[in-house]
Amino acid sequence: MNNIKVPFGTMTVTDEAKRLLNEIIGSGFLSSGKYVRQFEKEFARLIGTKEAVAVSSGTDADTLALAVLYDYGAKRGDEVIVPALSFVATGNAVLHAGFTPIFVDVELDSLNIDPDKIEAAITERTLAIMPVHLMGKPAEMDKIMALAKKHDLYVVEDAAEAHGSVYKGKNVGTIGDMAAYSLYVAHMISTVEGGIITTDDPEYAEILRSLRSHGRSCNCNSCVLNMGDKSCEKRFRNSLDMRFVFERVGYSSKMNELEAAIGLGNIKAWPEHLGKRKANLQRMMDKFAAFAPHLLTFRIESYEEIGPHAFPIIIGKDASFSRDEFVDHLQERGIDSRNLFLSMPTQCPGFAYLGKKIGEFPVAEHLGNNGLHIGIHQDLGFEQIDYVIEVIEEFLKNK
Ligand SMILES: Cc1ncc(COP(=O)(O)O)c(C=O)c1O
């Protein structure tokens, strides 16, 4: 047996990032400051929004984006529509923000929320729709935005896996009111742990900066950005210490300078990384089509570009083998994989209290039982992609 390995994820720390890390450690100023601000500016430029606000995880990015809506009249317990299948953080974030997740089934060939099932889930309490662009495949944003307009709802994109995705000429992350990204290891731009919210609305950005810093009221460089050499000018006005006036129920969710330095390095490397991921995806798609109907993957539309997070594989309905058999075959040959998440309401015990029953989300449940995803990242070359294809061919030969 050869010794080719196909790891699921990768983490790049560039030489530029290493230089910055040393500089930051030497300076002694490690908590959120000028490099976080620089990272925000560069990330906003990359996605094409006016603002980006960095936080400590993708889950917090989802949560804080939703929590902004309290400033616009949202009430605790209001409903947020999310796909039934996603990484569990999507559903958790709705709860962390104090809202109620309303799950809608997904489509088998897009893996994303079924746009034709959303309207039936809208009630008087619906506040927002949070579509997920799973695996970097854009959700059907035209239909989602039209529904949001019709019913006066906010749209927060969960773009945790969709850096670099494009929908009908628009960058994912610029379409809804806000978009939340994960910067966790193996995501396309990583700060090790981290998240970031993009938006064109400076008021949302200001609220986000308050929320990530305990709900602080003052938005000056000193109070929420830890920048500038002056302390807050308003600080001790009216016998109040403004730094300790908290206007909203906030979070402790800041990014630090070390994380930002790693992120800045990854932004520089981004064009090269994205190019490699896209080339890997294309090569995999071209060869994978021959495995239908035993093994399926998502469909790519002519009007979209996928920022490839990972490569999804779904065991066909009539296949003569189980996912476990297939995964074992890959694992024994050095190919790492992960399950393709679960139906949050019916396959994740944490949501059992909602009282949803198996069978209510048939597509999400099918994917939960039969889906997996494998790496397609910048540290894989065509040799490894072709190896994956060979290993699968060998598996299917006897089926
Ligand atoms: C779709 C989705 N949403 C949210 C998250 C949460 O991101 P984090 O792990 O950075 O908290 C992830 C993480 O992988 C994700 O895939």
The ligand as an SDF file (V2000), in Angstrom:
LIG
                    3D

 16 16  0  0  0  0  0  0  0  0999 V2000
  -22.0520   26.3480    9.0310 C   0  0  0  0  0  0  0  0  0  0  0  0
  -21.2850   26.7020   10.2660 C   0  0  0  0  0  0  0  0  0  0  0  0
  -21.7640   27.6370   11.0950 N   0  0  0  0  0  0  0  0  0  0  0  0
  -21.0880   28.0020   12.2020 C   0  0  0  0  0  0  0  0  0  0  0  0
  -19.8730   27.4400   12.5230 C   0  0  0  0  0  0  0  0  0  0  0  0
  -19.2000   27.8280   13.8020 C   0  0  0  0  0  0  0  0  0  0  0  0
  -17.9030   28.2560   13.6670 O   0  0  0  0  0  0  0  0  0  0  0  0
  -16.8290   28.1010   14.8750 P   0  0  0  0  0  0  0  0  0  0  0  0
  -16.4360   26.6700   14.9110 O   0  0  0  0  0  0  0  0  0  0  0  0
  -15.7210   29.0080   14.4460 O   0  0  0  0  0  0  0  0  0  0  0  0
  -17.4970   28.5540   16.1220 O   0  0  0  0  0  0  0  0  0  0  0  0
  -19.3190   26.4720   11.6860 C   0  0  0  0  0  0  0  0  0  0  0  0
  -18.0110   25.8660   12.0110 C   0  0  0  0  0  0  0  0  0  0  0  0
  -17.4480   25.0510   11.3860 O   0  0  0  0  0  0  0  0  0  0  0  0
  -20.0350   26.0820   10.5210 C   0  0  0  0  0  0  0  0  0  0  0  0
  -19.5630   25.1540    9.6990 O   0  0  0  0  0  0  0  0  0  0  0  0
  1  2  1  0
  2  3  1  0
  2 15  2  0
  3  4  2  0
  4  5  1  0
  5  6  1  0
  5 12  2  0
  6  7  1  0
  7  8  1  0
  8  9  2  0
  8 10  1  0
  8 11  1  0
 12 13  1  0
 12 15  1  0
 13 14  2  0
 15 16  1  0
M  END
$$$$
